[in-house]
């Protein structure tokens, strides 16, 4: 009389079969290792979070700083909802910068992300950062003397733009 193996043991390696047999004999559920949940080290919370979570934890309404651009007051200055904002991280540009900024934001609804009383990042509703866009277009120069969270990014964009030019 031949005793056949249970279906879950067919095709398993010898080590897997031995492990399953030991578990069956001692009534330990398969996959159980150690002393259970109390023996496992507690994992520290992951520091990664989303922008949405940060806004919610800070109780900031996403649409609090959304408004329509009334007028472009200069190459790096716009008026939104009656308040004038200087684009953060940009040196004062020329007429070409002024025209490009006007074309990008004229009568557009924008998100204003204030960094100080008068400086701000300006985003379109599709999340395009206008400050960075002007640098990437080569129309505005980043201000290395001003400290802000996108400073290194703006300087990198400027360096990438002028990496192949002979005047650098």
C-alpha positions, 0 to 999 in steps of 0.5 A: 500500500502506497501513501501518496503525498498531499497535493500541496507537497507535489512539486515542492523542493525537499526543504519545503516538504520537510518544513511543511511536515514539521509544521503539520506534526507540531500544529504550527501554521505554515509561514509562522516564524518566531514569537509572533507580532510581539517579536517583530521590530516596530518599523519607524514611520516613513518620513515621505508624505504627499503635498496634499497631506501637508496641506491638510495637516497645516489646515491650508485650503488649497484654493485659498491663494487662487485668483485671476491675474489682473495685470502684469506689472513688470518682468517679474511682478504680477497682480492677483486679486488686488495684491502685487507679487514679485516672482520668487528667485528671479532677477528683474528681466527685460521687455522680452521677459515681460512679454512672455510673462504676459502671454503665459498668465494674462487673464489666467487663474493662478495659484500663488504660493507666498514665500514672504510678504511680497515674493511668491511662486506663481503656478498655473492650475495645471501646476506649471511653475511660471518662475521656472518656465521663464528661466527655462525659456532663457528670458529670466535669470535666477537670483543666486543671492535670494534664499528659497526652496527652489534656488538650486533647481533654478540655478541648475536650469540656468546652467543647463541652458547656458552649458553649451554657450561660448559666453559662459 
